[in-house]
Amino acid sequence: QSRLERSRAEFEAVFRAMQDTAVFTDPGGQVLFANDALQGSFGLRPPELRGSPIADLHADPRLLPRLDALPGPHLVTTLFRRRGGETFYGEMQRSRVVGESGETLGQLEVIRDVSERLQTDRALRESERRYQGVLEGMPQIVFLTDAAGRVSYLNRRWREYVGHQTGAAQTGSAQPEVGPPDWSAEMLRAVHPDDRADFSHRWRDALGSGRDLETEYRLRSASGA
């Protein structure tokens, strides 16, 4: 008996100490207990939720039967409902808790509020979309590279003027390119043959030293001029 009580006390201590909201239900989905993080996420004290269906926390309660019909555990991002009806996105891990004989004791949901992270991600994607729109609309040729000098982006003006100076196009090979396009190689191939050596030297020196590079060189158009 004392061993069982000690195990239960250790479990409850860990359960209460979790920073994410944790809710444990019986096999029928009725809440048995929840940790104190519930109040921060949902505006509810744990005793207020006890005995209620855990589906009350979900904006779409139809999700739970669908998850329980599949092998678990499950990690999903879904809408939850706070006290007062406000909804938020949470990342939920839902696991079946089994006893020593394999019987189902209940379900454990661990919920983390990720609404702020998702909002930040959406704002970042929107900013990137606007930034790329500016680059695409510029009348000048623009390319971007990573820190190692590998070209990662060529704007619309490049594509209009230079076209695609791919190896297959230059050699007349009918073999398709394998993998992502090698934009760094394409950029170098677009430089006039008489300017390539000097451009390559200056480019490598700028990358190695970290200094700005300002130079002029000729680009071959899509027509080969």
Buried (B, 14 or more C-beta within 10 A) or exposed (E): EEEEEEEEEEEEEEBBEEEBBBBBBBEEBBBBBBBBBBBEBBEBEBEBBEEBBBBEBBBEBEBBEEBEEEEEEBEEEBEBBBEEEEEBBBBBBBBBEEEEEEEEBBBBBBBBBBBEEBEEEEEEEEEEEEEEEEBEEEEEBBBEBEEEEEBEBBBBBBEEBBBBBBEEBEEEEEEEEEEEEBBBBBBBBBBEEEBBEEBEEBBEEBBEEEEEEEEEBBBBEBEEE
